[in-house]
Amino acid sequence: MDPSKIKQRIGRFRILVIGRANAGKTTILQRVCNTRENPEIYDSAGKKIDPKVLMASTERGEHDIENEMVFRNNPGFVFHDSRGFEAGGESEFDKMKAFIASRSKKTKLKDQLHAIWYCIPMDEASRSFTEGEIKFFSQCDTGSIAVMVLFTKFDALYDVSYAELKSKGASMEEAEELAPKHAEESFAIGTQLKFLYHSKDIRRPPKRHICLPNMDKDDADWGPLMECTAGTMDNEVLQQLFVSTQQANLELCMKYGVERTLPGFFDITKTTASYKAHEIIARLGAWFPHIWAVSVLTLLGARAMLIEVLAHSSQHVSVL
């Protein structure tokens, strides 16, 4: 289906974000939506909640997982926040389970949950799995929802790797340079992932995980998170919606746009193009709605480039 039509029918991509306090959830959502602003909050009826009212509720310890967080910079995403379970105990966990079950029963795809990001911080105070996280991955039935674990603040492990490398004789400069790679390699074969994917205590492991270092830096690369999330989805419609909604990885839009669009324009038996170049560009542009709306000149230039590429193709191509 054309991504632009998917957006018209479904609207927004809905993500449940779970994690303890100080797991970096707000930073992740801000960076994914390319903003430093706080989100606007709406209740389940779609009514905007006054920040003062929300702050008063938070101070009283109240939290509603049904509330929707939307960033003005990218309203194509809607986020729900579930606090960590270590503070709320059974009550908070039961609310989260009920929310997931309720959303799974929604008849319209736009009202269902499309993905879950479970954030686990890797700073020194909380590197091992808590009881709440074990409970989630052993007891919570997420059905067909794409579930990912985000190991946040991963650069906290760089200091550990630095010390290990120094103890093995590396110089300060060498240890500093090699620490990130050493941390990733050690983590890949370490106890956390073995427990997450192979422990008998974990009955419903996530589909994928990703390590997120240097989250507070302006030049942090959020593209891998977008690519990993898209790769977790079995539902092609939701995959297309996610790819065309995210703005952190332009290459991902290009990859899916080319792979999913161009094959449909060519007759394999005749090796000829069956559509005009501007139609191909329009279909490709549907994967870039955030650019398509403001950069028509760029796409017109791309049309000229496409005509030239097709004209010089080794295949016999007819562009009408």
PyMOL commands that set and color helices and strands:
alter all, ss='L'
color gray80, all
select helices_A, chain A and resi 3-10+25-32+51-59+85-104+109-111+124-126+131-139+156-167+172-188+191-198+223-231+236-245+250-265+277-285+289-292+296-311
alter helices_A, ss='H'
color red, helices_A
select strands_A, chain A and resi 13-19+40-42+68-70+77-83+115-121+146-152+208-212+266-267+272-273
alter strands_A, ss='S'
color yellow, strands_A
deselect
rebuild
show_as cartoon
